[in-house]
Amino acid sequence: MAAAPAQPGIMQQQADPLARLRDIHQPGMIETWPPAPGWWILAGLALVALIALVTWLFLHWRRNRYRREALKELAALEGHWQANGDDAAYLQALQKLLKRVALTAFPREQVASLTGEAWLQFLDNSTNSHDFSIGEAEALIDGNYRPDISIDVPALQIIAARWINDHQREFLLKNAGAAA
């Protein structure tokens, strides 16, 4: 008996193994929620960093409140001087303002007893400059005791504002270490 002729389609399928493969299935949509644990950790770290930054900025703002108030008072001193033109009164008020700011920022034992050249040296050292010991600000040494004092108030305003903004303990510590 003769074998039945093979069907051409079946034989062809057996000979071609690729014919039995199914079509490619596309993966499903990647879900965006809930995020992977790494994203939660990253979000937590970002939140902690943001809270730390806001806290630091608030504390910095609050620590420098005395500087903002002193600058306002310095501007009021200049306005009062422009209205009256009394150099001696301006110089005395500037001395008091600088001393109050220094007592706020530095230990009382270090600042309270300073006068004359030692006072100006302290002001210079706390900003790492020579603004007070050289130039117009030298009038702070004995200007309160001279009846015929004539000062450059705009220059003193600039020097005082710079000191109020820039004074730091680190400069004093560094200068004290260099002097020892």
Legacy VTK file of the C-alpha trace (Angstrom):
# vtk DataFile Version 3.0
C-alpha trace
ASCII
DATASET POLYDATA
POINTS 180 float
0.000 0.000 0.000
1.223 3.261 -0.875
1.599 5.981 1.635
-0.803 8.787 1.418
0.693 11.830 -0.092
1.756 14.265 2.604
-0.089 17.439 2.818
2.110 20.213 1.702
1.175 22.588 4.610
1.899 20.135 7.432
5.174 19.064 6.010
6.168 22.617 5.496
5.278 23.486 9.131
7.350 20.621 10.456
10.271 21.624 8.330
10.049 25.342 9.316
10.223 25.663 13.139
9.586 29.429 12.943
6.131 28.803 11.580
4.984 27.570 15.005
5.979 30.795 16.839
3.265 33.146 17.963
3.287 36.868 17.234
5.352 39.213 19.491
3.467 40.417 22.565
4.118 44.012 23.620
4.698 44.542 27.352
1.956 46.277 29.306
2.135 49.923 30.344
4.700 50.678 33.049
2.838 51.906 36.095
4.030 55.211 37.538
2.296 54.794 40.856
3.359 53.672 43.386
6.970 54.638 42.753
9.839 52.315 43.470
11.309 52.360 47.000
14.366 54.273 45.798
12.166 57.196 44.758
10.547 57.242 48.209
13.978 57.385 49.817
15.071 60.156 47.455
11.887 62.142 48.165
12.444 61.720 51.919
16.029 62.945 51.653
14.939 65.914 49.545
12.288 66.796 52.132
14.806 66.589 54.979
17.245 68.775 53.003
14.510 71.326 52.286
13.475 71.478 55.946
17.127 71.882 57.001
17.643 74.685 54.468
14.512 76.567 55.540
15.477 76.164 59.213
19.011 77.410 58.563
17.719 80.413 56.584
15.240 81.303 59.336
17.881 81.058 62.060
20.332 83.112 59.989
17.668 85.764 59.413
16.810 85.842 63.114
20.480 85.935 64.216
21.079 88.983 62.024
18.083 90.943 63.229
20.315 93.241 65.287
22.238 94.118 62.111
19.064 95.150 60.272
17.931 97.266 63.221
21.368 98.882 63.548
21.393 99.791 59.850
17.978 101.426 60.245
19.245 103.374 63.234
22.369 104.365 61.285
20.179 105.746 58.509
18.150 107.657 61.101
21.400 109.117 62.498
22.301 110.428 59.082
18.846 111.922 58.657
19.119 113.618 62.025
22.583 114.947 61.103
21.266 116.300 57.796
18.505 118.125 59.656
20.778 119.593 62.372
24.303 119.516 60.937
25.792 118.866 64.394
28.950 116.809 63.811
29.694 116.293 67.512
26.200 114.921 68.237
26.425 112.641 65.217
29.825 111.309 66.281
28.636 110.649 69.825
25.502 108.854 68.584
27.587 106.803 66.127
29.935 105.757 68.939
26.979 104.602 71.047
25.436 102.712 68.136
28.676 100.901 67.294
29.230 100.024 70.948
25.683 98.636 71.300
26.096 96.530 68.180
29.453 95.241 69.441
27.945 94.374 72.833
25.199 92.442 71.058
27.570 90.467 68.866
30.583 89.912 71.124
31.161 88.988 74.785
30.686 91.913 77.148
34.076 91.341 78.806
35.778 91.756 75.454
34.010 94.963 74.360
32.612 97.019 77.237
35.843 98.569 78.480
37.336 99.430 75.082
37.966 103.102 74.261
40.183 105.155 71.990
42.704 103.322 69.867
41.900 99.935 71.438
38.254 100.411 70.413
39.227 101.203 66.822
41.641 98.264 66.781
38.794 96.008 67.894
36.528 97.378 65.146
39.253 96.811 62.550
40.050 93.298 63.777
36.403 92.227 63.778
36.178 92.956 60.040
39.785 92.157 59.140
40.249 95.666 57.735
41.855 99.024 58.521
38.778 101.181 57.930
38.734 102.631 61.438
42.419 103.079 62.220
43.169 104.900 58.957
41.154 107.789 57.549
37.955 109.549 58.602
37.028 107.037 61.279
40.043 108.070 63.366
37.768 110.827 64.654
36.167 108.130 66.825
39.304 108.088 68.990
38.931 111.517 70.543
36.372 113.363 68.443
33.877 113.458 71.303
36.339 115.532 73.338
37.208 118.135 70.703
34.832 121.106 70.491
35.753 122.079 66.928
35.378 118.661 65.280
34.672 118.499 61.573
33.992 115.069 60.081
33.014 113.526 56.761
29.663 112.029 57.731
28.955 110.230 54.405
32.324 108.452 54.659
31.641 107.506 58.291
28.204 106.204 57.269
29.778 103.907 54.696
32.440 102.655 57.112
29.908 102.068 59.905
27.455 100.288 57.588
30.241 98.060 56.289
31.269 97.194 59.853
27.690 96.431 60.903
27.273 94.116 57.926
30.677 92.414 58.018
31.868 92.061 61.626
32.565 88.476 62.679
34.116 86.686 65.640
36.250 84.538 63.358
38.392 87.535 62.401
39.037 88.355 66.056
39.988 84.763 66.830
42.303 84.613 63.832
43.938 87.933 64.732
44.288 86.924 68.385
46.007 83.690 67.293
48.387 85.639 65.049
49.227 88.085 67.859
50.006 85.313 70.374
LINES 1 181
180 0 1 2 3 4 5 6 7 8 9 10 11 12 13 14 15 16 17 18 19 20 21 22 23 24 25 26 27 28 29 30 31 32 33 34 35 36 37 38 39 40 41 42 43 44 45 46 47 48 49 50 51 52 53 54 55 56 57 58 59 60 61 62 63 64 65 66 67 68 69 70 71 72 73 74 75 76 77 78 79 80 81 82 83 84 85 86 87 88 89 90 91 92 93 94 95 96 97 98 99 100 101 102 103 104 105 106 107 108 109 110 111 112 113 114 115 116 117 118 119 120 121 122 123 124 125 126 127 128 129 130 131 132 133 134 135 136 137 138 139 140 141 142 143 144 145 146 147 148 149 150 151 152 153 154 155 156 157 158 159 160 161 162 163 164 165 166 167 168 169 170 171 172 173 174 175 176 177 178 179
